[in-house]
Amino acid sequence: MRNFLTYFKILLLAIVLLLVPAHNHASAEQSFGLFYVSITDAIMSTQNDDDVKAVEAIEDFQKEWQQLSVTEGRNPKQ
């Protein structure tokens, strides 16, 4: 049983070490999470009959979208 736990710990450590570089690569790509939050805020404000907050959320979205520098993707055409 003790040998099994030792091998299991080594295997778990190897898997974690393989996933850490993949996580760092994924964070280097552009994130659009803030845009989803702005749109969701606008939708929820509209559903709650709070049009002022909805307009503010749409304006925030537009400002953030204009500041975004869009890349062509992972493999840009050459």
C-alpha positions as protocol buffer text, in pm:
chain_id: "A"
residue {
  index: 1
  type: MET
  ca { x: 0 y: 0 z: 0 }
}
residue {
  index: 2
  type: ARG
  ca { x: 283 y: 237 z: 81 }
}
residue {
  index: 3
  type: ASN
  ca { x: 443 y: 184 z: -260 }
}
residue {
  index: 4
  type: PHE
  ca { x: 110 y: 256 z: -427 }
}
residue {
  index: 5
  type: LEU
  ca { x: 78 y: 589 z: -246 }
}
residue {
  index: 6
  type: THR
  ca { x: 434 y: 681 z: -339 }
}
residue {
  index: 7
  type: TYR
  ca { x: 371 y: 606 z: -708 }
}
residue {
  index: 8
  type: PHE
  ca { x: 39 y: 786 z: -692 }
}
residue {
  index: 9
  type: LYS
  ca { x: 205 y: 1098 z: -550 }
}
residue {
  index: 10
  type: ILE
  ca { x: 473 y: 1091 z: -820 }
}
residue {
  index: 11
  type: LEU
  ca { x: 208 y: 1048 z: -1091 }
}
residue {
  index: 12
  type: LEU
  ca { x: 1 y: 1332 z: -948 }
}
residue {
  index: 13
  type: LEU
  ca { x: 307 y: 1558 z: -932 }
}
residue {
  index: 14
  type: ALA
  ca { x: 392 y: 1480 z: -1296 }
}
residue {
  index: 15
  type: ILE
  ca { x: 38 y: 1562 z: -1407 }
}
residue {
  index: 16
  type: VAL
  ca { x: 41 y: 1891 z: -1217 }
}
residue {
  index: 17
  type: LEU
  ca { x: 375 y: 1987 z: -1368 }
}
residue {
  index: 18
  type: LEU
  ca { x: 244 y: 1916 z: -1716 }
}
residue {
  index: 19
  type: LEU
  ca { x: -69 y: 2125 z: -1662 }
}
residue {
  index: 20
  type: VAL
  ca { x: 103 y: 2434 z: -1519 }
}
residue {
  index: 21
  type: PRO
  ca { x: 275 y: 2537 z: -1846 }
}
residue {
  index: 22
  type: ALA
  ca { x: -50 y: 2480 z: -2035 }
}
residue {
  index: 23
  type: HIS
  ca { x: -229 y: 2710 z: -1789 }
}
residue {
  index: 24
  type: ASN
  ca { x: 29 y: 2985 z: -1838 }
}
residue {
  index: 25
  type: HIS
  ca { x: -9 y: 2961 z: -2216 }
}
residue {
  index: 26
  type: ALA
  ca { x: -386 y: 2990 z: -2194 }
}
residue {
  index: 27
  type: SER
  ca { x: -364 y: 3302 z: -1979 }
}
residue {
  index: 28
  type: ALA
  ca { x: -148 y: 3471 z: -2244 }
}
residue {
  index: 29
  type: GLU
  ca { x: -438 y: 3465 z: -2489 }
}
residue {
  index: 30
  type: GLN
  ca { x: -696 y: 3741 z: -2491 }
}
residue {
  index: 31
  type: SER
  ca { x: -980 y: 3711 z: -2245 }
}
residue {
  index: 32
  type: PHE
  ca { x: -1328 y: 3827 z: -2332 }
}
residue {
  index: 33
  type: GLY
  ca { x: -1475 y: 3765 z: -1986 }
}
residue {
  index: 34
  type: LEU
  ca { x: -1520 y: 4135 z: -1913 }
}
residue {
  index: 35
  type: PHE
  ca { x: -1734 y: 4172 z: -2223 }
}
residue {
  index: 36
  type: TYR
  ca { x: -1965 y: 3893 z: -2112 }
}
residue {
  index: 37
  type: VAL
  ca { x: -1997 y: 4057 z: -1771 }
}
residue {
  index: 38
  type: SER
  ca { x: -2091 y: 4393 z: -1927 }
}
residue {
  index: 39
  type: ILE
  ca { x: -2351 y: 4237 z: -2154 }
}
residue {
  index: 40
  type: THR
  ca { x: -2494 y: 4028 z: -1870 }
}
residue {
  index: 41
  type: ASP
  ca { x: -2517 y: 4338 z: -1650 }
}
residue {
  index: 42
  type: ALA
  ca { x: -2704 y: 4520 z: -1924 }
}
residue {
  index: 43
  type: ILE
  ca { x: -2947 y: 4231 z: -1970 }
}
residue {
  index: 44
  type: MET
  ca { x: -3013 y: 4196 z: -1598 }
}
residue {
  index: 45
  type: SER
  ca { x: -3062 y: 4571 z: -1558 }
}
residue {
  index: 46
  type: THR
  ca { x: -3311 y: 4571 z: -1844 }
}
residue {
  index: 47
  type: GLN
  ca { x: -3502 y: 4282 z: -1689 }
}
residue {
  index: 48
  type: ASN
  ca { x: -3515 y: 4473 z: -1360 }
}
residue {
  index: 49
  type: ASP
  ca { x: -3650 y: 4784 z: -1538 }
}
residue {
  index: 50
  type: ASP
  ca { x: -3334 y: 4982 z: -1457 }
}
residue {
  index: 51
  type: ASP
  ca { x: -3262 y: 5134 z: -1797 }
}
residue {
  index: 52
  type: VAL
  ca { x: -3002 y: 5381 z: -1664 }
}
residue {
  index: 53
  type: LYS
  ca { x: -2774 y: 5100 z: -1545 }
}
residue {
  index: 54
  type: ALA
  ca { x: -2835 y: 4909 z: -1868 }
}
residue {
  index: 55
  type: VAL
  ca { x: -2721 y: 5205 z: -2077 }
}
residue {
  index: 56
  type: GLU
  ca { x: -2415 y: 5248 z: -1854 }
}
residue {
  index: 57
  type: ALA
  ca { x: -2324 y: 4880 z: -1899 }
}
residue {
  index: 58
  type: ILE
  ca { x: -2360 y: 4908 z: -2278 }
}
residue {
  index: 59
  type: GLU
  ca { x: -2142 y: 5221 z: -2281 }
}
residue {
  index: 60
  type: ASP
  ca { x: -1877 y: 5041 z: -2074 }
}
residue {
  index: 61
  type: PHE
  ca { x: -1889 y: 4753 z: -2321 }
}
residue {
  index: 62
  type: GLN
  ca { x: -1844 y: 4989 z: -2616 }
}
residue {
  index: 63
  type: LYS
  ca { x: -1544 y: 5162 z: -2452 }
}
residue {
  index: 64
  type: GLU
  ca { x: -1375 y: 4833 z: -2369 }
}
residue {
  index: 65
  type: TRP
  ca { x: -1445 y: 4694 z: -2716 }
}
residue {
  index: 66
  type: GLN
  ca { x: -1287 y: 4997 z: -2885 }
}
residue {
  index: 67
  type: GLN
  ca { x: -975 y: 4964 z: -2670 }
}
residue {
  index: 68
  type: LEU
  ca { x: -933 y: 4597 z: -2758 }
}
residue {
  index: 69
  type: SER
  ca { x: -649 y: 4509 z: -2990 }
}
residue {
  index: 70
  type: VAL
  ca { x: -778 y: 4208 z: -3178 }
}
residue {
  index: 71
  type: THR
  ca { x: -539 y: 3946 z: -3310 }
}
residue {
  index: 72
  type: GLU
  ca { x: -629 y: 3717 z: -3596 }
}
residue {
  index: 73
  type: GLY
  ca { x: -621 y: 3407 z: -3381 }
}
residue {
  index: 74
  type: ARG
  ca { x: -379 y: 3134 z: -3292 }
}
residue {
  index: 75
  type: ASN
  ca { x: -251 y: 3080 z: -3645 }
}
residue {
  index: 76
  type: PRO
  ca { x: -267 y: 3409 z: -3837 }
}
residue {
  index: 77
  type: LYS
  ca { x: -267 y: 3389 z: -4215 }
}
residue {
  index: 78
  type: GLN
  ca { x: 69 y: 3458 z: -4368 }
}
